[in-house]
Amino acid sequence: MSLKRTATSQIWSELAIIFLSIYAYSRLSWGNLINNYIWGIILVLSLLLLAAINLQRGLKIQIDIPLICCTSIIFVYYLWDNQDIAHYGITISSYFIFNFVLFLLIRNSRSWHLIAIKMMILQGLFYTTWTYICIFAPEIYHFFVFPIMQDMGFISDVKAGFTAFYGANGLYMSLGLCAYTGYFLFNGEKMKNNKRAILCLIILIIGMLLSGKRGQALALCMSFYCLYYFYNSNKKLGRLFKLATITLLGLLLLYVASFFIPEVMTIIDRFQEQADKDDISTGRFYMWANAWGVFIQEPLWGRGWRWFRFSNYTIEDYDVHNVFLQWLVELGIIGAIPFFIFVAFNSVKVIKLMIFCRTKSHALSNREVSYISIALLYQIFFLIMCATGTAFYQFECLFPYILCVCMVHYYSKDRIKNRQIEGN
């Protein structure tokens, strides 16, 4: 392919990812002002554009575990008594499948990587900025932001920032934190050379704490621990001690910050509030017990995709709030197999790749290391949110997960080894 054609393909790939990112990162915010069918047209055109680029480059089908799992997931989605389709129709519910079609189209390309990361960071900065504005200037939220969001049916809450509710705000900021942390701090360079990045990171963290979303905050902490541990595979001595030191320093900074910005303790207050109600799980334990009881009744084939939220076993039409348990309930052991293999395979792959590129000198460039760091950080975050929430069913959560999985696939160990052999 000529250089001119390659450059043109990259521009179109980036444009498609930009449109997909705008949809994913605005659908619980200002994106709700745009009709769903218009968004559907934009998504379809973006996928068709990526498909055309693949055909232009010469379509190569690589049969591997992710491909088999991905096609199996699409098969199960449509044929496993899909309650989403039964209640909402095939058009709207198919938004979920777009992510797996996207996986098939972009996993062997790198032209979109940088723009995807930039979109993650930019949306994080956008929602963090609006969080500060809405909390410290609530009149702006009440007179400008909430009138835009109220049609989505959520209550007025300044912690929601420029989104429909505080959970969506925390989610968008969490993604931004993952992308920012990996790109600027875990990129193969020494952290002490990134003082400005660390200062900006602190501002982003405070914004996240202001949202009051405790589950996402804890998931971010656990994801950071995992990233730090595997990122320092080349410096095993003392990494646990350093993690403990970072934890103590973080708690100290949080304590000091609470004197100047008391709102950062909202997460702690929410824990105390739920403990006083004797419901620290906010109803999750009740739904998990119900879901397990349903699973053991039909363990092999399940009840059908998204059956639980429409059943009498849930609370206010909620999902199980444990994606893995919900797979078992709705798909049974048979139907859930490709889902479990897909997430397990990709989780092991990103950890192995991080260890490989950190222990093998010059295996990847600093920028590529940052991509793997982001992928590891967000994949762990995503799995934790799946274990306690509904991340797998939310486009805004699943879309960046698929992007991270594709980046890891592209920079797999086999590709690195082949590159090194060709270099020799």
ZIDA-V635610 format. One record per pair of residues at least 12 apart in sequence whose C-alpha atoms are under 7 Angstrom apart, sorted by the first residue. I is the first residue (numbers start at 1). J is the second residue. D is the distance in Angstrom with one decimal. If there is no record, write none. Layout:
I/J/D
I/J/D
//
This chain:
9/53/6.3
10/111/5.3
13/50/6.2
13/111/6.8
13/112/6.0
14/112/5.1
14/115/6.2
16/46/4.8
16/49/7.0
17/112/6.8
17/116/6.5
20/43/6.4
21/119/6.7
24/395/6.2
24/396/4.6
24/399/6.9
25/123/6.8
25/172/6.9
25/396/6.0
28/163/5.8
28/164/5.8
28/168/6.5
29/149/6.9
29/162/6.3
29/163/4.3
29/164/5.8
47/102/6.7
50/105/6.5
51/105/6.2
54/105/7.0
66/342/6.1
69/338/4.8
69/339/7.0
69/342/5.8
70/100/6.3
72/338/6.3
73/338/6.3
73/339/6.6
74/97/6.6
76/335/6.5
77/305/6.8
80/304/5.3
80/305/5.9
81/304/4.6
81/305/6.0
82/304/5.7
82/305/4.5
82/306/6.7
83/304/6.7
83/305/5.8
83/306/5.6
83/307/5.8
84/306/6.4
96/395/6.4
99/399/5.9
99/402/6.7
103/402/6.3
103/406/6.5
106/406/6.9
107/406/4.4
107/407/6.9
107/409/6.4
107/410/6.2
108/410/5.7
109/410/6.9
117/179/6.3
120/175/6.5
120/176/5.4
120/179/6.1
121/176/4.7
121/179/5.7
121/180/5.7
123/176/6.5
124/172/5.9
124/173/4.7
124/175/6.6
124/176/3.8
124/177/6.8
125/176/6.8
127/161/6.8
127/162/6.4
127/169/6.7
127/172/6.9
127/173/6.3
128/173/6.2
128/204/6.4
128/207/5.4
130/161/5.3
130/162/5.8
131/159/6.6
131/161/4.3
131/207/6.4
132/207/6.6
134/158/5.5
134/161/5.5
135/158/5.5
135/159/6.3
138/158/6.3
141/158/6.3
145/162/6.2
149/163/6.8
149/164/5.2
152/164/6.7
159/210/6.7
159/211/4.8
160/211/6.6
166/211/5.9
167/213/6.2
169/211/6.9
170/208/6.1
170/211/5.9
170/213/5.9
170/216/6.8
171/216/7.0
173/208/6.1
177/204/6.8
178/374/6.0
178/377/6.0
178/378/5.9
179/374/5.4
182/370/5.3
182/373/5.0
182/374/4.6
183/370/4.7
183/371/6.7
183/374/6.8
184/197/6.4
186/370/5.7
186/373/6.2
187/366/5.1
187/367/6.1
187/369/5.3
187/370/4.1
188/366/5.0
188/369/6.3
206/264/6.6
209/264/5.2
209/267/6.8
210/263/5.8
210/264/5.1
210/266/6.7
212/266/5.1
212/267/4.7
213/267/6.3
214/267/5.2
219/381/5.5
219/384/6.0
219/385/7.0
220/381/6.0
223/377/5.4
223/380/5.4
223/381/5.4
224/377/6.4
227/373/6.8
227/376/6.4
227/377/5.8
230/354/6.6
230/355/6.1
231/354/6.4
231/355/6.8
231/358/6.6
233/355/5.8
233/358/6.4
233/359/6.5
234/358/5.8
234/359/5.1
284/321/6.6
287/314/6.0
287/320/5.8
288/320/6.3
290/313/6.1
291/320/6.8
291/329/6.3
294/329/6.4
295/328/6.3
295/329/4.5
298/332/7.0
299/332/5.0
299/333/6.1
300/332/4.5
300/333/4.9
300/334/5.6
301/331/5.6
301/332/4.1
301/333/6.5
301/334/6.0
301/335/6.5
302/328/6.6
302/329/5.3
302/330/4.5
302/331/4.4
302/332/3.9
303/329/6.5
303/330/4.6
303/331/6.4
304/330/4.7
304/331/5.8
305/330/5.3
305/331/6.4
306/330/6.5
307/330/6.1
308/320/6.9
319/390/7.0
321/388/5.3
321/389/4.0
321/390/5.4
322/386/5.8
322/387/4.6
322/388/5.0
322/389/5.4
322/390/6.7
323/386/5.1
323/387/5.9
323/389/6.8
323/390/6.0
323/392/6.8
324/387/6.6
346/405/6.5
350/376/5.9
350/408/6.0
351/376/6.9
353/412/6.5
353/413/6.3
354/372/6.6
363/416/6.4
372/408/6.4
375/404/4.6
375/405/6.9
378/401/6.9
379/401/6.2
//
